[in-house]
């Protein structure tokens, strides 16, 4: 049986692996993860392309930085020798940038400790300039403010609904309001954008799919290694009792959210509802991995071949490809239902050999135990 302790170990291991992957990736050029960090005292030689929920640069990047994230932060100790391009919900600059800066976000803050060696182009709902910019500044914003500590070596042009420029601020090239201001587009070099019409660059679907393929394979490997007998049981149920597993999965995916919602309506049940919601999301993730394992096992059985790692990877790969196929989402949902149902049945102690074998997947699939051989 797959015990509660083993399940917790799997989930904690996944969280640790995911966090480390996000941090370590920042030292290798292209980076993707929940949090991408260049720590204080660390140096990234060359360019850094970062995609994550949060991108933090507290160390040194000797080349250019291109960041797409919920939050982008260049701390006081952070240094970018080249250019900095970013698209973020919130972007804050406190450190030093040797080249030009192009930022677009819900809020853009250039703090008083920031020092930009080139020009600054920024677009956002709110833009606050308090630091030093050696070149020109062009800003498009709903609210734009220039603080008393701001120093601009060139001109300052802006297009804003409301704008305030402190009298103590120094702008050598003068300040000018410009309607329909066009500034340089961050991330996509050489492609200008107009304030009010800017669209953030879209991360290619294959990048996202590739990242999740790797993350899911890591989780699947942990699952198989930590509890091989349980994984064997789930796979057997999914292949030999596909219809029953799918039915149980459909029931669970409908009933559990209803139960959690009812708990949320009671004061005593609120903590249980919130904890249960998190647990259910994690269970769906794990069930999706089991579904991929079931799918891969069935596909390999068509070629009369058994290998648990090949089954895991092939199942995940097929699901990744389905992201780009019309109606592929429906097939992915079916695989999730089968994985969730088989997972639930296995937790109850049921196995593929208990009672009627039900309706098998096409080709009948391998016998229970074969995928782990």
N, C-alpha and C positions, 0 to 999 in steps of 0.2 A: 504493500500500500504506500501511497504518496502521503506522508504525514504532514501535519501543519508546520512543523519545524522545518521540514525539507522545503516546503513551498516558500516559507519566509526566507530561507537561505538562498533560494533561487532568485527571488525578487531583490533582496539586498545585494547579491552579487551583481545582478544586472545594473542596479543603480550605481554601484561603485565603478564597474567597467565603463558605463556610459559617461560618468563624470571624468574619469581619467582619460578617456578617449578625447573628450572635448578639450581638456587642458593640454594634453600632449600634442594634439594636432596643431596647435598654434606654433609649435617649434618646427614644423615641417612644410611651411608654405601654405598651400590650400588647406583650409580648416573648416570643419563643420561639427557642430555639437550644441548641446543645451547651453554651455558656457565655454567660450574660447578665451583663454587668458595668456598674456605674455607677462609673466611675473616680474616684480621689481628685481633688478640685477640680471635678468635674462636678456639675451640678444638673439634676434632672428636675423640671419644674414640673407639679404635679398628681399623680394616682395612678399607680402602677406595678403592672402585673400581669405576672408573669414565670413562664415555664415553661421549664425547662432541666435539663441534667445538673448544672450548677453555677450558682448565683445569688450574685453577690458585690456588696455595696453598700459602696463605700469613699467615695462622695461623698454628696450630699444629695438626698433626695426630699421635696418640699414637701407631698405628700399622703400617702395611705395606700399600703401595700405589701402585695400578695398574691402569695405565691411558692409554687410547687410544684416540687420539684427533688430530685435526689439529695443535694445539699449546699447549704445556705443559710448565708451568712456575712455578718454586719454587722460590719465591721472597726472598729477604734478611731476611725478618721477618719470613719466613716459616721454619717449622721444621717437619721432618718425623723421628719418633723414630725408625721405623723398616727399611725394604728394600723399594726401589723405583724402579718399573719396568714401562717402558713407551715406546709406539710407537707413533710417531708424525711426522708431517711435519717439525716442529721445536720444539726442547726441550732445555730449558735454566734452569740451576741450579745456583741460587745465595745464597741459604740458606743452612741449615744443614740437613744431612741425617745420622742417627745413624748406619745404616747397609750398605748393598751392594746396588749398583746402576747398573741397566741394561737398556740401552737406545738404540733405533734405530730410525733414522729419516733422513729427508733430510739434516738437520743441527742440530748439538749437541754442545751446549756451556756450559762449566763449568767455571763460572766466578771466579775472584780472591777472591770473598767473600764466595765462596762455601766451605763447609767442609764435606767431606765424611768419615764416621768412618770405613767403610769396603772397599771393592774393587770396581772398576769401569770397566764395560764392555760396550763399545759403538761402534755402527756401523752407518755410515752416509756418505752422500756426502761430508760434511765438519764437522770435529770435532776439536774443540778448547778447550785446557785444560789450565786454568790459576789458578785453585784453589788447595785445599789440599785434598789428598787421602791417608788415613792411610794404605791401603792395596795395592794390585797389580792393575795395569791398563793394559787392553787389548783393542786395538782399531783397527777397520777395516774401512778405509775411502778412498775416492779419494784424499782429501786434509786433512792432519793432522798437527796441530801446537801445540807446547807446549811453553807457554809464560814464561817470567822470574819470575813470581810470583808462578809458579806451584811447589807443594811439594808432592812427592810420597814416601810413607814409604816402599813400596815393589818394585817389578820390573815393568818395562814398556815394553810391547811387542806391536808391531804394524805391520799392513799390509796396506800400503798406496801407491798410485801412486806418490804423493809428500809429503814429511814430513820435518818439521823443528823443532828442539829442541833447545831452547835458552840456551846459555851457563850458564845463571844464574839460570836456573831451577835446583831443587834438586831432584834426583832420587836415593834413597838409594840402591835399588836392581839392578841398572844398566838398560841401554836401549838396546833393541834388536829388529831388524827387522826380522819378521817371515813370510814366504810365506804361503798363504792359511791358515791364522790364524783362529782358531775356538774359538768363545767366547760364553758366556752364553746367551741364548735367553731371551729377555725381555718378560713379560706377561705370557708366557707359561713356568712354572718352570721346570727345568730339561731337556728341549729340546734344545740342542745346535744348533747354526746356523753358517754357513760359510759366511764370507763377500763376497758379490757378488751373493749369492744365497738365501739371507734372504727374506722371505715372511711374511708380517705382519699378525697377527692373524685375522681371519675373524669373525666379530660379528655374532652370530647365528641369522638366519632369524627370528626366533620366538621372539627374544628380540626386534628387530626393529619393527616387526609387532605389538607386544604388546604395545610398546611405542606410535606408531602412532594411534592405536586403542583408547588409552586413550586420546591422544591429540585431535583426531577428535571428540570423544564423548563430550569433554569439549566445543569445538567449536559448535557442534550441539546443545548442551544444551543452550548455549548462544543465538544461532539463534532462537530457539523455544521460549525461554523466552522473548527475546527482541521484536520479531515480530511474534507472534503466528498466526495472520490472514494471513500474507504473506506466512508463512510456510505451512499453510493449503491450500492456493491457489496453491502453487508449487506442493504439494503432490497430490492434485486433478488432476492437469494437467498431472503430470507424470504417474499416474495410469490410468486415463480415456482417455488420449490422448498420449499414449506412443510413437506411431510411429511418430506423428506430432512433439512431443517434441524432439525425437531423430534426426529427420531431421533438425530441427532448430539448435540443438546442433552441428550437423556435419557442417552445413553451417557456424556457428559462429567460430568453431575451425579452419576452413580453411581460412575464409575471414579476421578475425581480425588480425592474424599475417601478412598477406599480406599488409593490410592497415598500420600497424605499421612499416613494412619495407619500404613502400613508403614514409612515413613521415620521416623516418630516413635519406632518401636520400636528404632531404631539410634541409637547415640550420635552418630555422624557426621551422621546425617540429621536430627537434631532441629532445628538452625537452619533447614535447608531446609524442613522440615515447617511450622514456625511462619511463616516468610516466605511459603511457598506458601499457607498457610491465609489469611493476610491478603490476598495477591494474588487468591486465588480469590473471596473475598468481594467485593472491589472489582470483579473481572471479572463477577460475577453482577449487581452493581448496573449496570454499564455495559451488560451484555447485556439487562437489563430495560428500559433506555432504548431500545435498538435494537428490542426486541420491541414497545414502544409505538409506535415510528416505523413499524414494519412494519404493525401493526394500523391505525394512523391512515391510512397510505397506502392500504391495501386498502379501508377504509371510504370514503375520499374517491373512490376509483376507481369505486365504485358509483354515484356522482353525476357521474362523468366530470370530476373536478376534481383538479388537481395543484398542491400547494403544500407545501413542506417544513415550514414553520412551522405551518401549519394541521394537517398530518398529525401532527407531534410533539405539539401541544397536544391534539388530539382523541383520540389514542391514550392519552396520559397521563390525560386526563379520564375516558375510559371505564374505565380500570383503577381510578381512584379511586372511581368509582361502584360498581364490582364489589365493593368492600369491604362494601357494604351490601346486596348481593343474595345470596340463598341459592345455594350452590354457586359463588358468584363466585370463590372462591379457586381452584377447579379451573381455571376459564378463565384466571385470572391465571397459574397455573403453566404452562399450555399456551403462553401468550404468551411467558413466560420461556424455555421450552425452545426455541421457534422462534428467539427472539432470540439465545440462547446458541449454538445450532447454526449459525445464519447467521454469527455473529461468528467462530466457530471455522473454518468453511469459508472465510470471506473471509481470515482470517489465513494459511490454506494457499495462498492465491492463486486460489481457485476463484471463478468468477463465474456469474451466472444463465444466461449464454449458452454455458457449457461443457457439451458433451454433451447428454444428455436433459434436458429442462426439468422433468421429474418431475411431481408432482401439484401443480397450482397451487391457491392459495386460491380460494374461490368468487369468481366474477367475473373470474378470471384475473389481476387486479391490473394495475398499470401496468408498462410496460417498464422495464428497468433504466435508471436515470438520470432518469426522470421525476420522482421525488419531490424531487430536488434542483434541479429546474428553477425 
